[in-house]
Amino acid sequence: MVIPGAFAQFRLDLAIDVPRGAGLTSNSDDEFIDGLSTFLNDYVIPVPEATFVYQYSFDPIPLHVGGGLRAFSFILESVAWPIVYAELDLSPIVINANIGGFGFLSFGLINEASTKNLIIPDIHIAYKFGKTFRLGLGAIGFTGSDTDEMLYAIYLTGRFSILFDKRSEERRVGKECRSRWSPYH
């Protein structure tokens, strides 16, 4: 029986998301949503994003799970909220799903911390170039727990992932110790 090794590390994702459309999952005809979708298709508006998480990886399964904080910046205002996520790395394809909400921190023109009845699911699929850069497509939704409607946006994303891996230092020290006790040394 093989027991997979698990280890944890911090990770920072820096991204630029470009919304390309929006919609509402109800049967109502909403002029605002139609106008927003047209606007997002006509204009390219890059939205900076940062995600900081503490993740667990399960070797040899290419699965990472964790929790952290996700933030978006909208020119003069930024908003952050807690998330939990799962990521499947099928190199070079990466599938990331996360859900967050309920607590929000706004900073910029309006500085406040608040709790709202808002759930934010997100999924994106990306192609990985090297170890750190990814390009992909995603969808993010905004819904309350007391409604069956969801506002959603489709976006293009480009992101860098930075791992703060303490395991690499442990591996280096372990190799040095093993080489000292080697019979050939």
N, C-alpha and C positions, 0 to 999 in steps of 0.2 A: 504494500500500500504506500503510495506516494502522498505525502502531506505537503501542499503548496506553502511556500514561504510568503509571509506577508510583511510588508514594511510600509512606513508612512513617510511622507515628505511634503514640504510646502511647494506650491506652484503658483506662478503669476502668469496670467494670460493678458497680453496687451493686444487690442484689436481695433480695427476700423470696420464698422458695419454700415452698409449702404442700403437703406430701405428701398424696395422696388415695387411695392404694392401693399394694399391694406384691404381688409374686409371685415364683415360682421356675420357671425354664424346664426343669424335669425332670418325669418321670412320677411321682415319689415324692409321697406325700401327707404334707405337713409341717404339723403342728399349729402350730408356731411361726409360720410364714409366714401361715397362715390367721388366727391371732390378731393378728398385726401388721397385716394388711390390714384387719381389722375395726376395730382400734384407730385406724388412720389415717383410716378413713371416719367414725368416730364423733366424733373430736376434731380440732379445727383447731390444728395446731402450726406456727407460722411459723418457718422456718429462715433466718437471715440468711446471705447469700452475697456474696462479693466476688471478682471476676476482674480481674486486671491483666495486660494483654498488650501485646506489640509487634506491630502488625499492618501488613500490606502491602495496599494497595488498588490495583486495576487499573482505570484509567479507559479506556474508558467502560463496561466490564463492572462490574455492581454486586456484585463479589465481593471479600471480604476474607479473608485467610489470615494466620495468625500463631501465636505461641507465648507462653506466659506461665505464670502461677500462678493456681490457683483455690482458694478457701478457704470452708469452711462453719464456722459456730459453733453448737455444741450446748450452750447454757446455760453450763456451767463448763469446757467443753473446745472447742477449735477445731482443725481439721485442714486442711492445705493440701497440694497436689500439683501437679506440672507438667502442662501441657496443650499440645496443638496443636489448632488449630481452623480451620474454614472457615465463612464466613457469606455467604449470598446475600440481598441486600436488594432485594426486589421491591416496593418501597414501595406500599402500607403493610404488606405481609406480609414478615416476616423469618424465614429458616430458618437455624438455627445448629446445627452438629454439631461435637462435640469429643471427643477421647479423651485420657485421662491415666492417671496412676498410676505405679507402680514405685518412686517415691521419695515419702516422706511426712514432713511436719513437724507435730508435735503440740505445742500450747501451751495452757496452762491449768493444770489439776491435774497433768497428766502432760506434762512437757517432754522431747521426744525427737525425734530425726531417725532415720528407719529406711527400709530398702528392703524392699519386699514384692513378691511375685509376684501383684500385683493390678492388673487393668486396669479402667478406669472409662470406658465409653462414655456419651455423653449427646447427645440431640437435643431441641431445642425449636423450636416454631413460635409466633411472636408477632405481634400486630397493633401497629403503631407509631403512637403518638399524638404528633404533632410530631416533633422531631428526636431527643429523648432518652428518652422514656418508652415502655415496651412492656408489654403484657399478653399472656400466652400459656399454653400447655400443653406439658409436656415429659415425657421418660422418661429415667431414669438407670439404668445397670446396674453391677453389681459382679461380676467374674469373675476367675478365675485363668487363667494361660496353659496350665495343665496339666489343666484340667477342661472339660467341656462344659456344666456348669450355670451359670446366671446368676441372681443375685438382682436384681430390678429394682423400681423405684418410679415411679409416675406422679405428677406434681406440677403445680400451678398456679404461675405465676410472674408477678411484677411487677418490672420492673427499669429503672433509670436508666443510661444510657450517657454517660460523660463522655470526650470526645476532647481530647487534648492535641496540637493540630494546629499544627505550626510552619509549615505551608504557607500558612496565612492571613496570617501576618506577611510571608512571602516575596511573596505576591500584593500586599499593600499597598505594599511597597517597590517592587515592579516597576511598579505603576500610577503611583507618584510619579515614577519615573525616566522612564517613557514620556511622561508629561504634560510633563516639562521639555523633552523633545526634540520635542514636537509642533510642526508648522509653524504651528499656530493659537495657540500660546502666546506 
